Amino acid sequence: MGSNVKELATEVLPYIRVYKDGSVDRLVDSPIVPPSNEDPETGVSSKNIVVSKSPPISARIYLPKHVEQSPKVPLLVYFHGGGFCFESAFSFVETKYMNRLAKQANAVVISIEYRLAPEHLLPIGYEDCWTGLQWVASHSIDGGLKDEPWLSTYVDFDRLYVGGDSAGANLAHNILLRAGSEGLNGVKIKGAFLTHPYFWGSKPIGSEIKNNEEREKLATCMIWHLVYPEAPGGIDNPMLNPVVEGGPSLAGLGCSRLLISVAEKDFVRDRGVSYYHAVKKSGWKGELMELVEVEGEDHAFHILAHESETSMKLIQKVASFIV
């Protein structure tokens, strides 16, 4: 008798299983939820939009209550976390976070739904996010593309921010470097926040030194090999290890304000701190850079434990940064 059991190709527990037939089980995804005309907790409205049909990129956009055409408000372009291979801009936890952040910051927020690995290996996710940001910026041009009225009507493009959490913070960092080198349709990114950024490297630093025996079996290594198996330099590719020798200068980050947040118990905590100090030493000419550490908390706590007091405080901190 034939077996219906699928043959496993690889797995990174507790996050994802990939089978030899190409199918994928994403084990920790939050449920997908619809947008809302008016979120009952925050009053924020949201809707799903198409950014691009080819390549297929979509997004969820959020509009705070009582926003009017004048004065216009800041805009945040957000990239969700999930190791480049799980989670969604349309999930319950991400939507909960975006509603609260849009309300607290009184900003229009657009969360990009980039394509996920391993079906779409990196650098596709980076390209999708860059395409999404370019599409957003195109709404600033008089007589230009006006596909999304919430962008063209309510947004002050002199107050454009980008941000992300975990892998989304990694995406934001790489987007900032690209914006700094290529420009963004004449729009300048005012600020960026990187929360619990997913950075890594072959040489252990800080608390990583204590747990170095099975380094290649750590999820931080295995996820990267899964989502970008052809990455030049492996886990020392500058996209994952921004402080590696020979990588792009961090002085080229294309924003003037930068907020980096880490959590005390986070496995990538020391990478975020190292990044902060590396930017300070790089000659970056920004006007403001801040490092925030939350004691007693772990990776992405503000999304996964979204009802906690510390989660609310971090959201307020990020919101106050968007001015």
N, C-alpha and C positions, 0 to 999 in steps of 0.2 A: 504493500500500500504506500502511496506517495505521502509525503509529510507536508503539512501546511506551515511548518515552522520556518520562518525566514532566517537566512544565514547572516550572522552579524559580521560587519566589516570592521567597525570601530565604535568605541563608546567613550564618552567623558562623563563619568557619573559625578553628581546626580543630574546632569544637565541634558545630555543628548545621546541617542543611539543612532547609528547609521548602518543600514543593511546593504548587502552586496547587490540587491536589485535596485538600489538607488533610493529606496524609501527611507524616511527619517521619522524617528519618534523624538519629539521635543517634550521633555519630562517635567519641566518646571514653568511652562507658559501660564500666564494669567489669562482668564477667559476674555474673549473678544466681546466688547460691548458697543452698542450704537452711540452715535453722537446725540446731543440733547439740545432742544430749543432753549431750555433754561434749566441748568443743573440745580436741583433742589437745595443743595448745600451752599453753593457759591453764587448762583444766579448767572453764571457764565454760559453763554451759548456756544455750541460747537457744530461743525459739519465736516464731512469728508469731501475732499476735492481731488481732482486729477491734476498732477503737476506735469506729467509727460506720458503720452501713449507709447512712445518708442524712444528710449526704453520705458517700460511700465513703472512709473513712480507715482505714488499717491501721498496724501498727507491728511492730517486732521488739524483744522484751524479753530482757534478759540477767541471769542470776543467777550470782554467783560461787560457787565451790565452798566448802562448809563454812559457808555462811551459815545461821544459825538464827533462831528467832523472838525470841530474846533473847540479846545486845542487838541491836536493830534497826540497820539500816545506812542510809547516805545514798541518795538517789535522784537520778539525772541524767536529765533529759528533753532529748534531743539532736535537733538539726535538721541534716541532711546538706547539704553544698554541692553545686555544680553549676549555678550561674547561674540557678536557679529553673526550669531547662528540661532538665536531664539528671542522671544518677546516681540512686541509689536507696538506701533504708535496707536493702535486701536484697542489695546488691552485695558482691562479694568484698572490695574494699578497705575499704568501710565496716564490714563485719562483722569483718574483721581488726582494725581500729582499735577497735571497740567491745568486742571480746573482751579486748584488752589493757588498755583503759581500765577496764573493769569489774573485772578482776583487780587491777590496780595500786591502784585507789581503794577496793577492797572495797565496791563500791556496786552496787545494782540500776540498770541503765541501760535506758531505753526510747527507741528511735529512731523518730521519726514518719515515716511514708510519706505525705507530703503530695502533692497532685496537681500535676502539672507543666504549665508553659506550653510551647508556645503553645496546646495543646489547652484548657488551663484557665488563662486569663490572670490575672495578679495583679489584685486582691488576694486571689484564691482561696487561694493558698499560705499567705498570712498567716492567713486565717480557719481553714484546716485545722489549722495549728499551734496556734492559740489554742483551737480545739475540742478538740484532743488534750490540751493541757495542762489544760484544765478537767476533762476526763474523768479524767485521772490524779489531779488534786487531789480529785475527788469520792470517791476511795477512803479519804480521811482521815476522813470523817464516820462516826461510829458509827451503825449502823443504815441507812447510806446504800448507795450503789451498791457492790457487791462483785464485779464481773464478773471481775477478775483477781486470783487469790489471791497471786501473787508480790508484788503491790503492797500488798494489805491485810495480808499476813502478815509481811513482812520489812522494810518501809520505815518509817523515822523521818521523818515529814513535816515535822518541824522542821528537817530538813536536806535540803531540796529545792533542787536546782540545775538551771539550764538552760544550754545551751551549743550552739555550732555553729561550723562552719568555712566561710569564704568567704560564699556566699549564706546558708548556715545561720547564720553569725554575724550577718548582717544580720537574718535572721528573729528570732534571739534578742534583739537590740537592740530591735526593734519590739514583741516580746512583753513585754519588761521595761517599756517605756513603758505598754503597755496594762494590765499587772498593777498598775503604780503608780497608774494613774488609776481603774481599775474594780475592783480587788481580785480575789482568786482563791479564792472559796468559803471565805474565812477562813484560807487557807493563805498563808504568806509565803515568798517565794523567798529562800533564804539567800544564794545566790551565783550568779554567771554567769561563763562564760568565752567570749570572742570571739576566735577564732583566724583571723588573716588576713582580717578583715572586709571584705566587698564593699561599700564606700562609694565614692561618686564625686560629681562636681559640675562645673559649667560653667567655673569659674575654676580654672586649674591651680595647684597648690601643690607646693613642694619640687622633687623631680626631674622631676615632670610638665612643668615649664616648658620643659625642654630638648626635649621631644618633643610640642610643641603644634600642629604644622602640620596634621596630619590627625586632629585630636581626635575629630571625629564618626565617623571610621572605626575608632576603637579598639574592641576587643571590649567594654570596660567600658561604652561608650556604646551600641553596637549591641545587646548582650544586653538592656539595660534597655528599649530601644525595642521589642524583640521581645516581651519577657515582660509589659510593662505599657505598651502604646502609648497608653493614655488617661490616664496618670499626670499629674495637675495639676502643672505646673511642669517636666515632663520629667525630665531628669537632676538637676534641683535640687528635686525632690520630697523632702520631709523623710525619707521612708522610705529613700531612697538617699543623700541628703546631710543627715545628722543635724545638721550645724553651720550649715545655711543660715539666713539671717536670716528670722525669723518662724516658724521651726519650733518644735515642742514643746520645753520646757525639759528639758535632760538631768538637771536636779535631780530630775525625776520618775521616774527609773529605779527600778523596784520590786525592788531587792535590796540587801543590805548588804555584799556582797563582790563584787569585779569584777576579773577577770584578762584583760588584753588582750595578745595575742601577735602579733608581726609578724616578717617575714623580710626580711633585708637586700636581696635582689634582687627582691622582690615588687613588681609594678606598682601595687598598692594599699597599699604599705608606709606612705607618708606620710599616707594617709587614716586608718589605724589610729592613728598617732602623734598626728595632729590631734584625733582623737576622744578619746583619752586626756586630752590637755590641756584640751579643752573640758569634759569631765566634771569635771575638777579645779576649773575656774573657775566651774562652774554653780551651786555651792552644794549639790551632792549630799551627803547626810548619811550615806553609807555608812561602815563601820568600816575597810575595807581596799580599796585599789585598787593594782594592780601592772601595769607594762608590761614585757614580756619581748621582747627582740629576739634572733633567732638569726642570727648572721653567716654569710655565704656560701651561704645557702639561698634557695629561691624559693617561690612560692605553693603551699600545700598539700603541701609536701615530706613532711610526716610521714604523709600518707596515700598519696601516689603513690610515694614511696621508703620504704616502711614498714619495711624491714629495716635501714636505716642507723642508725648510732650516734646521730646528732643527732635522728632521729625518736624513738628510744627515750627520749632525754633529755627531749624535749618532752612526750611522753606521761606520763613520770614527774612532770614539773612540773605538768601539768594534774591528774593524779591526786592529788598532794599538796595541791592547792588544795581538793579535795572532802573536807571534814572533817565 
